[in-house]
Amino acid sequence: MAAVLYPGGPQEMGRSVMYLRAPTRSSLLVDVGCGNGEFLFRMMTLGWQVMGMDTDPSAVLQAQRKGVAARVGDLASCKLPDAYADAITMSHVIEHVSDPFSLLRECLRVLKPGGTLSLVTPNAASLAARIFGASWFALDVPRHLMLFRIATLRSTATAAGFAVETLTSSVTGARSVWTQSLRLRRRHYLGPMGRSTLASFAGGLPFQLLERILVASGRELGEELILQARRPGPTDELEGPVN
């Protein structure tokens, strides 16, 4: 009931564990772009074995201070063994790389057969993207190199060899996206993150609720895309992606 009443709904609440179920055994989770390790520390408390990587040495140091096994680098440079991980997570990572297909292929190699990839990335077809256009906060030029819609993310993941199990949009973060996009439209630059006007902040909640209604009606207008895909096992009969 609490998840239903929460403005972002169950999906925003599930975001804290990247939509993964608690492990039934000692399972290894690899987080690509682990930042300061907060997410992996939380997953450790839920029973996961964890390791992370990030290209920011200071963030990796913070993660290590939390007791998280973390390395400096990206998935390719860390050269993990084949069939190593039970799950791989990526939160707002794939849009920063110049070759998303190669990144997904590397995820496939590192995952065990039957292993899960769970990632989130901005939705280029979101409601805020349509409203704000060039002022849409998630454009994040020049750091975001490639943004996806459902069709393009599905085709990329499928071409990389994954069996897509869930691919949908979520209203997670919609309040913040509204607030920051409005500031960009008014000022043409973002400025200090802590100086949103009360009016722009207050507009974020009704925007998220509207977006949630539209998403619930079947329109894929949420601010984030959620992809959950599986590395097929040797006995899988691939019948194509399932939404």
CORCORFEN-V176697 format. One record per residue. N is the residue number from 0. RES is the residue in three letters. SS is DSSP state (A for helix, B for strand, O for the rest). PHI is phi in radians with two decimals (none if undefined). Layout:
# CORCORFEN-V176697
n={N & N}
res={RES & RES}
ss={SS & SS}
phi={PHI & PHI}
This chain:
# CORCORFEN-V176697
n={0 & 1 & 2 & 3 & 4 & 5 & 6 & 7 & 8 & 9 & 10 & 11 & 12 & 13 & 14 & 15 & 16 & 17 & 18 & 19 & 20 & 21 & 22 & 23 & 24 & 25 & 26 & 27 & 28 & 29 & 30 & 31 & 32 & 33 & 34 & 35 & 36 & 37 & 38 & 39 & 40 & 41 & 42 & 43 & 44 & 45 & 46 & 47 & 48 & 49 & 50 & 51 & 52 & 53 & 54 & 55 & 56 & 57 & 58 & 59 & 60 & 61 & 62 & 63 & 64 & 65 & 66 & 67 & 68 & 69 & 70 & 71 & 72 & 73 & 74 & 75 & 76 & 77 & 78 & 79 & 80 & 81 & 82 & 83 & 84 & 85 & 86 & 87 & 88 & 89 & 90 & 91 & 92 & 93 & 94 & 95 & 96 & 97 & 98 & 99 & 100 & 101 & 102 & 103 & 104 & 105 & 106 & 107 & 108 & 109 & 110 & 111 & 112 & 113 & 114 & 115 & 116 & 117 & 118 & 119 & 120 & 121 & 122 & 123 & 124 & 125 & 126 & 127 & 128 & 129 & 130 & 131 & 132 & 133 & 134 & 135 & 136 & 137 & 138 & 139 & 140 & 141 & 142 & 143 & 144 & 145 & 146 & 147 & 148 & 149 & 150 & 151 & 152 & 153 & 154 & 155 & 156 & 157 & 158 & 159 & 160 & 161 & 162 & 163 & 164 & 165 & 166 & 167 & 168 & 169 & 170 & 171 & 172 & 173 & 174 & 175 & 176 & 177 & 178 & 179 & 180 & 181 & 182 & 183 & 184 & 185 & 186 & 187 & 188 & 189 & 190 & 191 & 192 & 193 & 194 & 195 & 196 & 197 & 198 & 199 & 200 & 201 & 202 & 203 & 204 & 205 & 206 & 207 & 208 & 209 & 210 & 211 & 212 & 213 & 214 & 215 & 216 & 217 & 218 & 219 & 220 & 221 & 222 & 223 & 224 & 225 & 226 & 227 & 228 & 229 & 230 & 231 & 232 & 233 & 234 & 235 & 236 & 237 & 238 & 239 & 240 & 241 & 242}
res={MET & ALA & ALA & VAL & LEU & TYR & PRO & GLY & GLY & PRO & GLN & GLU & MET & GLY & ARG & SER & VAL & MET & TYR & LEU & ARG & ALA & PRO & THR & ARG & SER & SER & LEU & LEU & VAL & ASP & VAL & GLY & CYS & GLY & ASN & GLY & GLU & PHE & LEU & PHE & ARG & MET & MET & THR & LEU & GLY & TRP & GLN & VAL & MET & GLY & MET & ASP & THR & ASP & PRO & SER & ALA & VAL & LEU & GLN & ALA & GLN & ARG & LYS & GLY & VAL & ALA & ALA & ARG & VAL & GLY & ASP & LEU & ALA & SER & CYS & LYS & LEU & PRO & ASP & ALA & TYR & ALA & ASP & ALA & ILE & THR & MET & SER & HIS & VAL & ILE & GLU & HIS & VAL & SER & ASP & PRO & PHE & SER & LEU & LEU & ARG & GLU & CYS & LEU & ARG & VAL & LEU & LYS & PRO & GLY & GLY & THR & LEU & SER & LEU & VAL & THR & PRO & ASN & ALA & ALA & SER & LEU & ALA & ALA & ARG & ILE & PHE & GLY & ALA & SER & TRP & PHE & ALA & LEU & ASP & VAL & PRO & ARG & HIS & LEU & MET & LEU & PHE & ARG & ILE & ALA & THR & LEU & ARG & SER & THR & ALA & THR & ALA & ALA & GLY & PHE & ALA & VAL & GLU & THR & LEU & THR & SER & SER & VAL & THR & GLY & ALA & ARG & SER & VAL & TRP & THR & GLN & SER & LEU & ARG & LEU & ARG & ARG & ARG & HIS & TYR & LEU & GLY & PRO & MET & GLY & ARG & SER & THR & LEU & ALA & SER & PHE & ALA & GLY & GLY & LEU & PRO & PHE & GLN & LEU & LEU & GLU & ARG & ILE & LEU & VAL & ALA & SER & GLY & ARG & GLU & LEU & GLY & GLU & GLU & LEU & ILE & LEU & GLN & ALA & ARG & ARG & PRO & GLY & PRO & THR & ASP & GLU & LEU & GLU & GLY & PRO & VAL & ASN}
ss={O & A & A & A & A & O & O & O & A & A & A & A & A & A & A & A & A & O & O & O & O & O & O & O & O & O & O & B & B & B & B & B & O & O & O & O & O & A & A & A & A & A & A & A & A & O & O & O & B & B & B & B & B & B & O & O & A & A & A & A & A & A & A & A & A & O & O & O & O & B & B & B & O & O & A & A & A & A & O & O & O & O & O & O & B & B & B & B & B & B & B & O & O & A & A & A & O & O & O & A & A & A & A & A & A & A & A & A & A & A & B & B & B & B & B & B & B & B & B & B & B & B & B & O & O & O & A & A & A & A & A & A & A & A & A & O & A & A & A & O & O & O & O & O & O & O & O & B & O & A & A & A & A & A & A & A & A & A & A & O & O & B & B & B & B & B & B & B & B & B & O & O & O & A & A & A & A & A & A & A & A & A & A & A & A & A & A & O & O & O & O & O & O & O & O & O & O & A & A & A & A & A & A & A & A & A & A & A & A & A & A & A & A & A & A & A & O & O & O & O & O & O & O & B & B & B & B & B & B & B & B & O & O & O & O & O & O & O & O & O & O & O & O}
phi={none & -1.05 & -1.14 & -1.18 & -1.35 & -1.13 & -0.94 & -1.48 & 1.29 & -1.02 & -1.15 & -1.18 & -1.24 & -1.20 & -1.05 & -1.13 & -2.05 & 0.91 & 1.13 & -1.60 & -1.37 & -1.07 & -1.19 & -1.58 & -2.58 & -1.36 & -1.82 & -1.75 & -1.95 & -1.93 & -1.90 & -1.56 & 1.43 & -1.33 & 1.02 & -1.47 & 1.51 & -1.04 & -1.09 & -1.17 & -1.08 & -1.08 & -1.21 & -1.06 & -1.18 & -1.66 & 1.84 & -1.42 & -1.43 & -2.36 & -2.61 & -2.39 & -2.60 & -2.72 & -1.43 & -1.70 & -1.03 & -1.20 & -1.16 & -1.08 & -1.09 & -1.09 & -1.11 & -1.10 & -1.17 & -1.50 & 1.56 & -1.54 & -1.28 & -2.37 & -2.21 & -1.50 & 2.45 & -1.96 & -1.10 & -1.20 & -1.26 & -1.34 & 0.87 & -1.23 & -1.16 & -1.09 & 0.82 & -1.70 & -1.96 & -1.44 & -2.63 & -2.20 & -2.08 & -2.51 & -1.88 & 0.93 & -2.05 & -1.07 & -1.29 & -1.64 & -1.81 & -1.40 & -2.34 & -1.04 & -1.06 & -1.12 & -1.09 & -1.17 & -1.10 & -1.21 & -1.05 & -1.06 & -1.12 & -1.31 & -1.29 & -1.23 & -0.95 & 1.52 & -1.23 & -1.90 & -1.84 & -2.22 & -2.38 & -2.24 & -2.72 & -1.05 & -1.71 & -1.17 & -1.86 & -1.24 & -1.09 & -1.15 & -1.08 & -1.27 & -1.33 & -1.70 & 1.00 & -1.16 & -1.64 & -1.08 & -0.99 & -1.32 & -1.05 & 0.79 & -1.22 & -1.73 & -1.30 & -1.53 & -1.63 & -2.64 & -2.00 & -2.03 & -1.83 & -1.00 & -1.10 & -1.28 & -1.22 & -1.07 & -1.16 & -1.19 & -1.15 & -1.16 & -1.11 & -1.33 & 1.93 & -1.47 & -1.67 & -1.34 & -1.76 & -2.45 & -2.58 & -2.58 & -1.88 & -2.32 & -1.54 & -0.95 & 1.39 & -1.07 & -1.05 & -1.17 & -1.07 & -1.05 & -1.06 & -1.26 & -1.17 & -1.11 & -1.14 & -1.11 & -1.13 & -1.37 & -1.89 & 1.18 & -2.70 & -1.43 & 1.25 & -1.02 & -1.13 & -1.58 & -2.04 & -1.19 & -1.31 & -1.06 & -1.15 & -1.19 & -1.15 & -1.15 & -1.27 & -1.15 & -1.17 & -1.09 & -1.09 & -1.11 & -1.13 & -1.09 & -1.08 & -1.12 & -1.10 & -1.13 & -1.14 & -1.11 & -1.47 & 1.83 & -1.63 & -1.47 & -1.91 & -1.15 & -1.33 & -2.06 & -1.67 & -1.97 & -1.99 & -2.15 & -2.40 & -2.21 & -1.32 & -1.05 & -1.53 & -1.12 & -1.78 & -1.17 & -1.85 & -1.29 & -1.92 & 1.67 & -1.18 & -2.03 & -1.47}
